[in-house]
Amino acid sequence: MRDVDPTPFEFGVRDDVVELSDEECSQIEQENSNRLHWEILKFITGVLPRPQICPQLFKDLHKIAVANVWNNAGEWRKRSRLVACHIAPKARHIDSLMAEMCDYVASIDDPFDAAAMILWRANWIHPFDDGNGRVTRAVTWLALSLSPNSRVSGFIRAISTDETAIILEKCDRLWLDGDRYLETTDIHPMEQFIVEKWGECKSL
């Protein structure tokens, strides 16, 4: 279901949501999720050239994830967002933060470490109005495709929103308590989570 923030002042009025019934929205979102799943699988299996993990990739996948549900598919959010207890960075910083994350991920050799950084940091930045989790999980799966048995296609659906939220909160606390540099930040809860979920998918 769409994450429509009802807060009327700082967060603005949602004029970019397509008018749909709950049933219509659920059906379209399921279709979009299937398309997103197969798009990543095509990258992994070589049907499509493997893309670089960059801000534009996030935007391209977001176009698929929220197509026909949000009018601003593929665009960074333009307003502030409160995500649970986390106030996401201001919209004007999204470009630089996403570029910084992608550059750092490109320097990481271990695919599990790279995937953990993506799953935590992209959710922390929260670059879109909606669909952040779906897109980030898709890119995480793509990053993991460098690991053995990379075609485990259930991974993108194996991580529940509730499970991820708990781990994200732990990593957020470690970030706040640390020196706040990507190179030295401690996100071991997310690294352990990724390895655990990957192992569950391989055993299915």
C-alpha beads as a LAMMPS data file, in Angstrom:
LAMMPS data file: protein, C-alpha beads

204 atoms
203 bonds

1 atom types
1 bond types

-500.0 500.0 xlo xhi
-500.0 500.0 ylo yhi
-500.0 500.0 zlo zhi

Masses

1 110.0

Atoms # bond

1 1 1 0.000 0.000 0.000
2 1 1 1.199 3.502 -0.758
3 1 1 3.062 5.299 1.994
4 1 1 1.088 8.555 1.937
5 1 1 2.201 10.832 4.761
6 1 1 -0.841 12.712 6.078
7 1 1 1.155 15.460 7.836
8 1 1 -0.192 18.662 6.235
9 1 1 2.460 21.322 6.895
10 1 1 6.154 20.578 6.452
11 1 1 5.568 17.441 4.449
12 1 1 3.237 19.014 1.915
13 1 1 0.060 17.854 0.196
14 1 1 0.217 14.700 -1.892
15 1 1 -0.692 15.890 -5.375
16 1 1 1.449 13.264 -7.070
17 1 1 -0.585 10.174 -6.152
18 1 1 -2.673 8.509 -8.850
19 1 1 -6.327 8.259 -7.806
20 1 1 -6.971 4.567 -7.275
21 1 1 -9.089 2.387 -5.048
22 1 1 -7.232 0.254 -2.506
23 1 1 -7.975 -2.829 -4.585
24 1 1 -6.682 -1.239 -7.787
25 1 1 -3.583 0.006 -5.998
26 1 1 -2.804 -3.414 -4.519
27 1 1 -3.186 -5.124 -7.898
28 1 1 -0.940 -2.632 -9.695
29 1 1 1.691 -2.759 -6.960
30 1 1 1.793 -6.561 -7.186
31 1 1 2.241 -6.354 -10.957
32 1 1 4.997 -3.781 -10.480
33 1 1 6.736 -5.988 -7.916
34 1 1 6.728 -8.879 -10.380
35 1 1 8.168 -6.663 -13.115
36 1 1 10.866 -5.402 -10.754
37 1 1 11.760 -8.957 -9.777
38 1 1 12.170 -10.051 -13.372
39 1 1 14.101 -6.918 -14.322
40 1 1 16.778 -7.718 -11.737
41 1 1 16.770 -11.383 -12.742
42 1 1 17.452 -10.359 -16.354
43 1 1 20.488 -8.366 -15.201
44 1 1 21.794 -11.267 -13.136
45 1 1 21.311 -13.909 -15.843
46 1 1 22.862 -11.759 -18.553
47 1 1 19.713 -11.215 -20.598
48 1 1 20.386 -7.511 -20.069
49 1 1 23.852 -5.959 -19.600
50 1 1 24.748 -5.678 -15.934
51 1 1 24.272 -2.034 -14.889
52 1 1 26.539 0.016 -12.675
53 1 1 25.101 0.618 -9.206
54 1 1 24.546 4.353 -9.434
55 1 1 21.823 6.896 -8.584
56 1 1 20.287 6.551 -12.047
57 1 1 19.792 2.808 -11.516
58 1 1 17.723 3.556 -8.417
59 1 1 15.607 6.006 -10.420
60 1 1 15.128 3.549 -13.305
61 1 1 14.007 0.768 -10.963
62 1 1 11.730 3.173 -9.113
63 1 1 9.914 3.869 -12.379
64 1 1 9.012 0.179 -12.451
65 1 1 8.226 -0.139 -8.736
66 1 1 5.612 2.630 -8.551
67 1 1 4.438 2.871 -12.173
68 1 1 0.786 3.895 -12.476
69 1 1 0.580 4.466 -8.708
70 1 1 2.647 7.624 -8.288
71 1 1 2.974 10.389 -10.877
72 1 1 6.560 11.095 -9.827
73 1 1 7.946 7.620 -10.581
74 1 1 11.700 7.780 -11.061
75 1 1 12.092 11.137 -9.300
76 1 1 13.664 11.963 -5.944
77 1 1 11.235 13.201 -3.321
78 1 1 10.890 16.982 -3.088
79 1 1 9.706 17.198 0.504
80 1 1 10.812 16.145 3.966
81 1 1 10.005 12.683 5.243
82 1 1 9.582 11.240 8.700
83 1 1 10.153 7.477 8.536
84 1 1 9.168 5.861 11.829
85 1 1 11.533 7.616 14.275
86 1 1 13.977 8.640 11.556
87 1 1 13.893 12.064 9.921
88 1 1 15.270 11.489 6.438
89 1 1 17.826 13.977 5.061
90 1 1 16.470 17.091 3.397
91 1 1 15.507 16.648 -0.246
92 1 1 18.227 18.997 -1.483
93 1 1 20.896 16.615 -0.156
94 1 1 19.604 13.456 -1.876
95 1 1 21.709 13.793 -5.044
96 1 1 24.988 14.130 -3.176
97 1 1 24.159 11.471 -0.579
98 1 1 23.121 8.889 -3.178
99 1 1 26.232 9.607 -5.259
100 1 1 28.433 9.274 -2.169
101 1 1 26.847 5.952 -1.257
102 1 1 27.174 4.507 -4.761
103 1 1 30.820 5.617 -5.037
104 1 1 31.608 3.991 -1.709
105 1 1 29.777 0.777 -2.628
106 1 1 31.870 0.589 -5.811
107 1 1 35.002 0.488 -3.638
108 1 1 33.815 -2.501 -1.559
109 1 1 35.137 -5.880 -2.687
110 1 1 32.910 -8.170 -0.625
111 1 1 29.400 -8.411 -2.176
112 1 1 27.777 -9.039 1.211
113 1 1 29.349 -5.901 2.665
114 1 1 28.298 -3.917 -0.410
115 1 1 24.745 -5.251 -0.170
116 1 1 24.545 -4.402 3.538
117 1 1 25.677 -0.834 2.892
118 1 1 23.071 -0.409 0.142
119 1 1 20.225 -1.847 2.194
120 1 1 21.014 0.379 5.171
121 1 1 22.182 3.620 3.571
122 1 1 19.617 3.897 0.769
123 1 1 16.829 3.350 3.284
124 1 1 18.442 5.934 5.591
125 1 1 18.515 8.482 2.749
126 1 1 14.961 7.507 1.762
127 1 1 15.251 9.200 -1.650
128 1 1 11.707 8.568 -2.896
129 1 1 8.233 9.376 -1.632
130 1 1 7.318 5.702 -1.790
131 1 1 8.853 2.432 -2.955
132 1 1 12.177 2.923 -1.166
133 1 1 12.199 -0.551 0.363
134 1 1 11.261 -2.323 -2.853
135 1 1 13.884 -0.527 -4.931
136 1 1 16.609 -0.875 -2.308
137 1 1 15.977 -4.606 -1.907
138 1 1 16.197 -4.996 -5.684
139 1 1 19.560 -3.200 -5.851
140 1 1 20.752 -5.219 -2.849
141 1 1 19.974 -8.429 -4.729
142 1 1 21.872 -7.111 -7.741
143 1 1 24.912 -6.380 -5.555
144 1 1 24.741 -9.916 -4.166
145 1 1 24.807 -11.347 -7.692
146 1 1 28.608 -11.288 -7.498
147 1 1 28.479 -13.926 -4.764
148 1 1 28.298 -17.727 -5.295
149 1 1 24.810 -19.087 -6.130
150 1 1 23.811 -15.560 -7.072
151 1 1 20.672 -16.577 -8.945
152 1 1 18.702 -17.267 -5.779
153 1 1 15.606 -15.516 -7.062
154 1 1 13.660 -15.574 -3.803
155 1 1 15.945 -13.071 -2.094
156 1 1 14.147 -9.959 -3.271
157 1 1 10.973 -11.188 -1.558
158 1 1 12.588 -12.873 1.446
159 1 1 13.185 -9.690 3.432
160 1 1 10.076 -8.445 5.173
161 1 1 9.518 -4.766 5.902
162 1 1 9.179 -5.379 9.648
163 1 1 12.404 -7.388 9.859
164 1 1 14.315 -4.791 7.898
165 1 1 12.985 -1.935 10.034
166 1 1 14.412 -3.501 13.182
167 1 1 17.866 -3.894 11.650
168 1 1 17.780 -0.423 10.108
169 1 1 17.059 1.083 13.512
170 1 1 20.045 -0.745 15.027
171 1 1 22.335 0.520 12.258
172 1 1 20.961 4.052 12.595
173 1 1 21.878 4.036 16.283
174 1 1 25.397 2.817 15.492
175 1 1 25.738 5.578 12.886
176 1 1 24.628 8.258 15.340
177 1 1 26.956 6.927 18.043
178 1 1 29.939 6.658 15.679
179 1 1 32.003 9.156 13.699
180 1 1 29.449 9.278 10.851
181 1 1 31.857 8.380 8.046
182 1 1 30.739 5.655 5.629
183 1 1 34.221 4.158 5.580
184 1 1 34.241 3.511 9.334
185 1 1 30.576 3.186 10.261
186 1 1 29.566 -0.057 11.955
187 1 1 26.658 -1.789 10.228
188 1 1 27.426 -5.344 11.335
189 1 1 23.733 -6.030 12.226
190 1 1 22.833 -5.487 8.567
191 1 1 25.771 -7.567 7.348
192 1 1 24.684 -10.464 9.575
193 1 1 21.070 -10.032 8.434
194 1 1 22.036 -10.185 4.754
195 1 1 24.113 -13.345 5.215
196 1 1 21.320 -14.992 7.211
197 1 1 18.644 -14.205 4.621
198 1 1 20.882 -15.278 1.758
199 1 1 21.457 -18.589 3.489
200 1 1 17.718 -19.100 3.995
201 1 1 17.071 -18.549 0.297
202 1 1 19.810 -21.001 -0.725
203 1 1 18.321 -23.688 1.520
204 1 1 14.830 -23.443 -0.005

Bonds

1 1 1 2
2 1 2 3
3 1 3 4
4 1 4 5
5 1 5 6
6 1 6 7
7 1 7 8
8 1 8 9
9 1 9 10
10 1 10 11
11 1 11 12
12 1 12 13
13 1 13 14
14 1 14 15
15 1 15 16
16 1 16 17
17 1 17 18
18 1 18 19
19 1 19 20
20 1 20 21
21 1 21 22
22 1 22 23
23 1 23 24
24 1 24 25
25 1 25 26
26 1 26 27
27 1 27 28
28 1 28 29
29 1 29 30
30 1 30 31
31 1 31 32
32 1 32 33
33 1 33 34
34 1 34 35
35 1 35 36
36 1 36 37
37 1 37 38
38 1 38 39
39 1 39 40
40 1 40 41
41 1 41 42
42 1 42 43
43 1 43 44
44 1 44 45
45 1 45 46
46 1 46 47
47 1 47 48
48 1 48 49
49 1 49 50
50 1 50 51
51 1 51 52
52 1 52 53
53 1 53 54
54 1 54 55
55 1 55 56
56 1 56 57
57 1 57 58
58 1 58 59
59 1 59 60
60 1 60 61
61 1 61 62
62 1 62 63
63 1 63 64
64 1 64 65
65 1 65 66
66 1 66 67
67 1 67 68
68 1 68 69
69 1 69 70
70 1 70 71
71 1 71 72
72 1 72 73
73 1 73 74
74 1 74 75
75 1 75 76
76 1 76 77
77 1 77 78
78 1 78 79
79 1 79 80
80 1 80 81
81 1 81 82
82 1 82 83
83 1 83 84
84 1 84 85
85 1 85 86
86 1 86 87
87 1 87 88
88 1 88 89
89 1 89 90
90 1 90 91
91 1 91 92
92 1 92 93
93 1 93 94
94 1 94 95
95 1 95 96
96 1 96 97
97 1 97 98
98 1 98 99
99 1 99 100
100 1 100 101
101 1 101 102
102 1 102 103
103 1 103 104
104 1 104 105
105 1 105 106
106 1 106 107
107 1 107 108
108 1 108 109
109 1 109 110
110 1 110 111
111 1 111 112
112 1 112 113
113 1 113 114
114 1 114 115
115 1 115 116
116 1 116 117
117 1 117 118
118 1 118 119
119 1 119 120
120 1 120 121
121 1 121 122
122 1 122 123
123 1 123 124
124 1 124 125
125 1 125 126
126 1 126 127
127 1 127 128
128 1 128 129
129 1 129 130
130 1 130 131
131 1 131 132
132 1 132 133
133 1 133 134
134 1 134 135
135 1 135 136
136 1 136 137
137 1 137 138
138 1 138 139
139 1 139 140
140 1 140 141
141 1 141 142
142 1 142 143
143 1 143 144
144 1 144 145
145 1 145 146
146 1 146 147
147 1 147 148
148 1 148 149
149 1 149 150
150 1 150 151
151 1 151 152
152 1 152 153
153 1 153 154
154 1 154 155
155 1 155 156
156 1 156 157
157 1 157 158
158 1 158 159
159 1 159 160
160 1 160 161
161 1 161 162
162 1 162 163
163 1 163 164
164 1 164 165
165 1 165 166
166 1 166 167
167 1 167 168
168 1 168 169
169 1 169 170
170 1 170 171
171 1 171 172
172 1 172 173
173 1 173 174
174 1 174 175
175 1 175 176
176 1 176 177
177 1 177 178
178 1 178 179
179 1 179 180
180 1 180 181
181 1 181 182
182 1 182 183
183 1 183 184
184 1 184 185
185 1 185 186
186 1 186 187
187 1 187 188
188 1 188 189
189 1 189 190
190 1 190 191
191 1 191 192
192 1 192 193
193 1 193 194
194 1 194 195
195 1 195 196
196 1 196 197
197 1 197 198
198 1 198 199
199 1 199 200
200 1 200 201
201 1 201 202
202 1 202 203
203 1 203 204
